[in-house]
Each structure stands twice: as structure tokens, then as C-alpha cells.
Amino acid sequence: MPVVAPGSDWDTNNCIKSAGYTWCQILNRCIRLWEELCEYPKDCLTWNDGCNMCQLNNGVIGACTEMYCITNGIPYCAVQQPVMVVDPMPPVINPFVGDGH
């Protein structure tokens, strides 16, 4: 049985298995599953897979354009869900001073 040096066991996607890397089709790169998940971002509304635009709903892919691409770019979130900022404290109005009007 041939001896394989640690770090030299690349798979077909150039991921090094002995270093814990696995190919993630969604992100189009090698990742370590204990560092990040291989899933669409939950706050992403429109995902670009490097070629096509896809609609997302809570991290689940929906409708996509179906263009043919010779080469794929880097996947990214094209439109993120806006973050709602809620002021936790209402303005304090001193009844003895008035509200300033």
C-alpha cells in the first residue's frame, strides 16, 4: 500500500481531505464544515451562482435564470434582506418640563 504524505490527498476539486476540506457546490469552493456551512445565506434574497441569478426564500432556492455560461464566476449574494433596526427605548418626556414644544 503506497504511503500518502499528509496534505497531498487532493480530490477532483483540489480539496485536501486530510486537512478536513470538502467541496461545497453552493459556494463553489473547498470548505471545512466545522468552520462554515455549505448552504445559502439565510438573509440573502437573490443569489448569483457565478452565472445565473436565483431567488431565495429563507435559504431555500426558488426560481433561477437558466443561462448557459462557458465559465462560472465566484458565487455571491446579490441582494440581502434589509436589517430592521428597532429603537428599544421610547423617548422620555418629562411631564414637569413638557415635551419641548
C-alpha positions as CSV (number, residue, x, y, z in Angstrom):
1,M,0.0,0.0,0.0
2,P,1.5,3.3,-1.0
3,V,2.2,5.9,1.7
4,V,0.4,9.2,1.2
5,A,2.0,12.2,2.8
6,P,-0.4,14.3,4.9
7,G,-1.8,17.2,2.8
8,S,-1.2,15.5,-0.5
9,D,-4.5,13.8,-0.9
10,W,-6.3,16.2,-3.2
11,D,-9.7,15.2,-4.6
12,T,-11.0,16.0,-8.1
13,N,-11.9,19.6,-6.9
14,N,-8.5,20.2,-5.4
15,C,-9.8,19.9,-1.8
16,I,-7.3,18.4,0.7
17,K,-9.3,15.7,2.5
18,S,-6.7,15.1,5.3
19,A,-6.9,18.8,6.2
20,G,-10.7,18.5,6.6
21,Y,-11.7,20.2,3.3
22,T,-14.8,19.2,1.4
23,W,-16.2,20.6,-1.9
24,C,-19.2,22.9,-1.5
25,Q,-21.1,23.1,-4.7
26,I,-23.2,26.1,-3.5
27,L,-20.1,28.3,-2.7
28,N,-18.1,26.7,-5.5
29,R,-15.0,26.2,-3.2
30,C,-13.5,23.9,-0.6
31,I,-14.6,24.5,3.0
32,R,-14.3,22.9,6.4
33,L,-17.8,22.1,7.6
34,W,-16.9,22.9,11.2
35,E,-15.9,26.4,10.2
36,E,-18.7,27.3,7.9
37,L,-21.8,25.6,6.5
38,C,-22.4,24.7,2.9
39,E,-25.7,26.5,2.5
40,Y,-27.2,29.6,1.1
41,P,-27.1,32.6,3.4
42,K,-30.4,32.9,5.3
43,D,-30.6,36.7,4.8
44,C,-30.0,36.5,1.1
45,L,-32.9,37.3,-1.3
46,T,-31.1,36.9,-4.6
47,W,-28.1,34.6,-5.2
48,N,-25.7,34.7,-8.1
49,D,-24.1,31.3,-8.6
50,G,-21.4,32.7,-10.8
51,C,-23.6,32.6,-13.9
52,N,-27.3,32.6,-13.0
53,M,-29.4,34.7,-10.6
54,C,-31.7,32.7,-8.3
55,Q,-34.4,33.7,-5.9
56,L,-34.0,32.6,-2.3
57,N,-36.6,32.4,0.5
58,N,-35.1,31.7,3.9
59,G,-32.1,30.0,2.5
60,V,-34.2,27.8,0.1
61,I,-33.5,28.3,-3.6
62,G,-36.5,29.1,-5.9
63,A,-36.7,30.3,-9.5
64,C,-33.4,30.8,-11.4
65,T,-32.4,32.2,-14.7
66,E,-31.2,29.4,-17.0
67,M,-28.3,30.9,-19.0
68,Y,-25.5,28.9,-20.4
69,C,-22.1,30.0,-19.2
70,I,-18.8,28.9,-20.6
71,T,-17.0,29.8,-17.3
72,N,-18.5,30.4,-13.9
73,G,-17.6,33.4,-11.7
74,I,-17.5,33.5,-7.9
75,P,-20.9,32.9,-6.3
76,Y,-22.2,35.8,-4.1
77,C,-25.3,37.2,-2.5
78,A,-26.6,39.9,-4.9
79,V,-29.4,41.2,-2.7
80,Q,-29.6,40.9,1.0
81,Q,-32.6,41.3,3.2
82,P,-32.6,44.7,4.9
83,V,-31.9,44.7,8.6
84,M,-34.7,46.3,10.6
85,V,-33.4,48.5,13.5
86,V,-35.9,49.0,16.3
87,D,-35.2,51.6,18.9
88,P,-35.6,49.7,22.2
89,M,-36.3,52.8,24.3
90,P,-39.1,55.3,23.5
91,P,-38.3,58.9,24.0
92,V,-38.6,60.1,27.6
93,I,-41.0,63.0,28.1
94,N,-40.7,64.8,31.5
95,P,-44.3,65.8,32.5
96,F,-43.0,68.7,34.6
97,V,-40.9,70.2,31.7
98,G,-43.1,69.3,28.8
99,D,-42.2,67.6,25.6
100,G,-40.2,70.6,24.3
101,H,-43.0,72.2,22.2
